Amino acid sequence: MTTPAFNEFIHAPTRLRICGLLRRVAELEYAVIRDSLGINDAALSKNLKVLADAGLVRTRKESSPRRADARKLTWVAITPEGRRALESHLDALVDIAGGMPGTLP
């Protein structure tokens, strides 16, 4: 059980959607996240940087056996801290939506 806690890093709509995608998987490839959200590379990169700088997600690069060039795939995962922060944030949103007293961020 988590304690409800509003999280400013997660709350921005794109970052909340990124965390939501990562919530139930070990990791996702960058292009899958980009295409699922329907955003461009610059927007995704900017939002991932904010989440990574806050310690909520991590990225790793890996060569792809399907690629003939030197480009690497970027994989993104939510960190244990990020998972806890997301669950606490979602609990806080439920409290806010339910009109619980004293739950304003």
trRosetta pair geometry for C-beta under 8 A, 3 or more apart (Angstrom, degrees):
i j d omega theta_ij theta_ji phi_ij phi_ji
2 5 7.7 -98 157 13 105 96
2 84 6.4 164 -114 -161 125 71
2 87 4.5 138 -9 117 157 109
2 88 4.5 -123 158 -77 129 72
2 91 5.5 -170 85 -10 104 148
3 88 6.0 10 76 -128 56 109
3 91 7.4 178 134 92 19 149
4 88 6.0 145 -139 -169 23 68
4 91 3.9 -130 -93 116 80 102
4 92 3.9 135 -178 -75 95 65
4 94 7.5 -122 -107 53 126 90
4 95 5.1 35 -145 -8 169 139
4 103 7.0 -17 121 -138 147 107
5 85 7.5 -77 86 -140 114 62
5 88 4.0 -3 39 157 93 125
5 89 6.7 -49 85 -70 63 53
5 91 7.7 36 14 68 54 107
5 92 5.7 -111 53 -52 13 131
6 11 6.8 21 -177 -67 86 131
6 89 6.3 72 -137 -128 32 73
6 92 4.5 -154 -64 145 65 159
6 93 7.9 111 -105 -55 80 66
6 96 7.9 66 -82 -44 114 132
6 105 3.8 -89 88 -115 175 103
7 10 4.2 43 95 25 119 109
7 11 6.1 174 86 -32 60 88
7 85 5.0 85 -93 177 159 102
7 86 7.6 -77 36 -84 151 36
7 88 6.8 94 -36 87 114 102
7 89 4.2 -68 19 -81 107 119
7 92 7.8 150 -7 30 71 144
8 11 5.6 -48 -135 22 29 120
9 12 7.6 -52 178 8 28 101
9 15 6.5 -120 153 156 60 157
9 50 6.2 -177 -152 149 92 100
9 51 6.4 130 162 -103 113 57
9 54 4.4 35 -129 -68 164 174
9 56 6.2 173 119 -19 136 148
9 85 7.6 -1 64 156 113 147
10 15 5.6 -148 -144 125 34 111
10 16 5.7 83 162 -89 75 69
10 19 5.5 -6 -141 -11 104 160
10 51 7.7 72 -89 -110 63 98
10 56 6.9 -171 -71 -149 94 161
10 85 6.1 170 -34 133 137 107
10 86 5.9 175 -133 -98 152 67
10 89 4.8 -97 83 -63 143 173
11 15 7.3 27 56 74 29 115
11 16 6.2 11 -151 -60 19 115
11 89 6.8 -148 -69 -158 75 129
11 105 8.0 21 -87 -105 157 160
12 15 4.4 65 67 20 95 111
12 16 6.6 -172 78 -15 41 88
12 47 7.2 -146 97 -127 130 107
12 50 7.8 18 33 102 144 158
13 16 5.7 -57 -143 35 26 112
13 17 6.4 24 160 -17 63 107
14 17 5.7 -56 -151 37 32 111
14 18 6.4 36 150 -22 66 103
14 37 6.7 72 -144 -171 84 144
14 39 6.5 50 -132 -61 124 161
14 43 6.6 -118 -141 162 162 107
14 44 7.9 -138 174 -98 126 51
14 47 4.8 -104 114 -97 119 158
15 18 5.5 -47 -146 33 36 114
15 19 6.4 34 156 -15 66 104
15 47 5.1 -157 -75 -167 79 109
15 50 6.5 -72 -91 86 135 124
15 51 5.8 167 -143 -64 108 110
16 19 5.9 -56 -148 40 30 109
16 20 6.2 36 150 -23 64 107
16 89 7.8 -139 -116 131 97 140
17 20 5.4 -51 -145 35 32 117
17 21 6.6 36 154 -21 64 101
17 37 5.6 115 124 -113 135 111
18 21 5.9 -55 -155 33 31 110
18 22 6.4 15 153 -7 65 111
18 33 6.2 39 -128 -163 85 125
18 37 7.1 -18 -73 -65 71 145
18 44 7.7 136 -93 -142 125 80
18 47 6.1 166 -25 130 148 126
18 48 7.0 -163 -155 -82 158 73
18 51 6.6 -119 99 -39 141 159
18 57 7.4 -52 139 -57 121 153
18 76 7.8 -59 -174 138 109 148
19 22 5.7 -63 -144 46 33 105
19 23 6.3 62 151 -58 65 90
19 51 7.3 -175 -65 -125 96 139
19 56 7.1 -44 -96 157 116 124
19 57 7.7 -131 -92 -61 76 113
19 78 6.2 85 -139 -101 72 128
19 82 6.7 -146 -125 170 108 106
19 86 4.7 -173 167 -104 131 129
20 23 5.5 -25 -151 -12 31 123
20 86 7.8 175 -70 -161 50 131
21 25 7.5 -28 152 23 64 122
21 28 6.2 -36 140 -5 112 162
21 33 5.9 144 102 -119 158 85
21 36 6.0 114 -112 103 141 151
21 37 7.5 -85 -38 -54 144 99
22 25 6.2 -95 -148 55 42 91
22 27 7.5 1 -137 -124 96 38
22 28 6.2 -119 -94 7 76 113
22 33 7.9 3 -55 -100 93 121
22 57 6.8 -172 -42 -111 179 113
22 76 6.6 -87 -93 121 129 98
22 77 6.5 144 -157 -152 121 34
22 78 4.1 136 130 -32 126 105
22 82 7.7 -9 104 126 136 133
23 78 6.7 33 -85 -1 38 158
23 83 7.3 123 -134 -126 62 82
23 86 6.3 -145 -101 131 100 154
25 28 5.8 72 93 -53 146 91
26 77 6.3 -33 153 -119 54 118
27 60 7.9 -28 -148 33 157 107
27 75 4.7 39 154 172 135 107
27 76 6.1 160 -160 78 86 35
27 77 3.9 -54 -94 -73 93 95
28 32 4.9 -119 178 81 103 125
28 33 5.3 116 112 -53 128 94
28 75 7.2 162 83 -155 26 68
28 76 5.7 -24 64 61 77 90
28 77 7.8 146 15 -80 60 53
29 32 4.7 90 63 1 82 108
29 33 7.4 -158 92 -5 42 85
29 73 5.6 -42 -140 -180 111 119
29 74 7.1 112 -161 77 62 52
29 75 5.8 -45 -98 -100 55 67
29 76 7.7 116 -140 15 9 82
30 33 5.9 -61 -157 35 31 108
30 34 6.2 29 152 -18 68 110
30 44 7.0 120 -169 135 88 141
30 59 7.8 39 -73 -138 106 118
30 73 7.0 -173 19 -175 101 69
30 74 4.0 43 -35 74 131 103
30 75 7.3 -101 -29 -75 77 21
30 76 6.2 102 -81 -20 64 110
31 34 5.4 -52 -142 39 35 115
31 35 5.9 28 161 -14 69 109
31 73 7.9 -74 2 -141 105 93
32 35 6.1 -58 -141 43 25 104
32 36 6.0 28 158 -22 62 112
33 36 5.8 -58 -143 37 26 111
33 37 6.3 9 163 -4 63 113
33 44 6.3 127 110 -145 109 132
33 76 6.2 -4 -30 42 150 140
34 37 6.4 -74 -152 45 21 98
34 39 6.1 -109 -151 69 65 74
34 40 7.4 6 -159 -171 111 13
34 41 6.4 -6 -121 -86 144 56
34 44 4.8 -70 -94 -44 87 159
35 38 7.2 31 -171 -73 33 45
37 44 7.1 143 59 -90 138 104
39 43 4.2 -100 171 83 121 133
39 44 5.5 143 95 -51 116 87
40 43 5.2 94 57 11 73 101
40 44 7.1 -145 97 -2 37 91
41 44 5.9 -62 -147 41 30 107
41 45 5.9 31 159 -21 68 111
42 45 5.8 -55 -143 37 26 112
42 46 6.3 28 158 -21 63 108
43 46 5.9 -55 -148 35 28 112
43 47 6.4 18 158 -11 63 110
44 47 6.0 -64 -148 43 30 105
44 48 6.0 28 157 -18 68 110
45 48 5.9 -57 -143 38 27 109
45 49 6.4 32 156 -24 62 105
46 49 5.8 -55 -154 30 27 113
46 50 6.9 27 151 -18 62 102
47 50 5.7 -48 -151 31 37 112
47 51 6.5 32 153 -13 66 106
48 51 5.7 -57 -147 42 35 109
48 52 5.9 33 155 -19 70 110
48 57 6.3 -84 -151 83 77 142
48 59 6.7 56 168 -56 129 129
48 76 6.4 -94 -131 -116 126 137
49 52 5.7 -55 -139 40 28 109
49 53 6.0 30 160 -20 65 108
50 53 6.0 -55 -145 36 25 110
50 54 6.5 16 155 -11 60 111
51 54 5.9 -65 -151 42 29 107
51 56 4.5 -88 -170 72 81 112
51 57 4.3 33 129 14 119 111
51 82 7.0 52 -177 -120 103 130
52 55 7.5 47 -178 -71 33 21
52 56 7.3 -98 -73 52 24 69
52 57 5.4 -63 -75 75 68 83
52 58 6.6 104 -126 -103 93 36
52 59 6.4 -38 -95 -6 138 100
55 79 6.1 -71 162 51 68 159
55 81 5.3 -5 131 82 107 146
55 82 7.1 -159 122 -53 59 88
56 78 6.8 -35 160 -147 71 78
56 79 6.0 -158 -172 33 20 104
56 81 6.5 -107 -102 102 50 92
56 82 3.4 106 -168 -104 64 103
56 85 5.9 -76 -115 54 108 144
56 86 7.7 113 -163 -44 114 93
57 76 5.7 4 176 -172 127 96
57 77 6.6 159 -158 83 77 38
57 78 5.5 -52 -101 -105 77 47
57 79 6.2 -161 -102 -13 18 86
57 82 5.6 78 -58 -89 54 166
58 76 7.5 163 83 -150 40 53
58 77 5.6 -15 59 62 86 89
58 79 5.6 89 -19 -68 100 98
59 74 5.5 -8 -171 -173 118 101
59 75 6.6 150 -158 78 61 48
59 76 5.3 -24 -100 -97 80 70
59 77 7.9 164 -89 20 34 68
60 74 7.4 155 78 -154 35 56
60 75 5.1 -17 60 59 85 101
60 77 7.8 11 4 5 103 108
61 72 4.2 56 180 122 101 142
61 73 7.1 150 -156 76 56 42
61 74 5.8 -30 -98 -97 68 66
61 75 7.7 180 -86 16 19 79
62 72 5.9 150 67 -171 23 102
62 73 5.3 -27 66 61 83 93
62 75 6.2 24 6 -12 117 117
63 67 7.3 -132 -174 55 71 113
63 72 5.4 -64 -80 -112 46 87
63 73 7.6 89 -170 14 6 83
64 67 4.3 74 75 1 107 107
64 71 7.7 -9 22 96 110 79
64 72 7.1 152 -12 -143 81 42
64 73 5.0 86 -56 -25 109 113
67 71 5.9 -101 174 64 156 88
78 82 4.2 -137 -171 100 85 127
78 83 5.2 110 128 -62 121 78
78 86 6.9 -27 -159 -13 146 141
79 82 4.3 100 48 4 75 104
79 83 7.0 -134 93 -7 41 83
80 83 5.6 -49 -147 32 33 114
80 84 6.6 32 154 -16 64 103
81 84 5.8 -55 -151 37 32 110
81 85 6.2 30 152 -18 66 109
82 85 5.6 -55 -143 39 32 111
82 86 6.1 34 157 -21 66 105
83 86 5.8 -52 -146 34 28 111
83 87 6.5 26 156 -16 63 106
84 87 5.9 -56 -148 38 30 108
84 88 6.2 28 155 -16 65 109
85 88 5.8 -57 -146 40 29 111
85 89 6.1 32 154 -22 65 108
86 89 5.6 -56 -146 37 30 113
86 90 6.3 29 156 -18 66 105
87 90 5.8 -52 -146 36 30 110
87 91 6.4 34 153 -19 63 105
88 91 5.6 -53 -149 36 32 113
88 92 6.4 34 151 -21 64 104
89 92 5.6 -53 -151 34 32 113
89 93 6.6 34 151 -19 64 102
90 93 5.6 -50 -149 34 35 113
90 94 6.6 39 150 -21 64 101
91 94 5.6 -51 -151 32 34 113
91 95 6.6 35 150 -18 64 103
92 95 5.6 -52 -151 36 35 113
92 96 6.3 35 151 -19 67 105
92 103 6.7 171 -159 -171 72 101
92 105 7.2 74 163 -86 133 86
93 96 5.5 -51 -144 37 34 112
93 97 6.0 31 157 -17 67 107
94 97 5.8 -56 -143 40 28 109
94 98 6.1 22 156 -15 63 114
95 98 5.8 -65 -145 43 26 108
95 100 4.2 -58 -169 32 85 136
95 103 4.1 -151 133 -140 114 152
96 99 7.8 39 173 -66 31 28
96 100 7.3 -66 -68 36 24 90
96 103 5.2 -151 -77 124 61 117
96 104 7.1 94 -115 -98 101 42
96 105 7.5 -9 -83 -36 137 84
100 103 4.4 67 80 -21 97 139
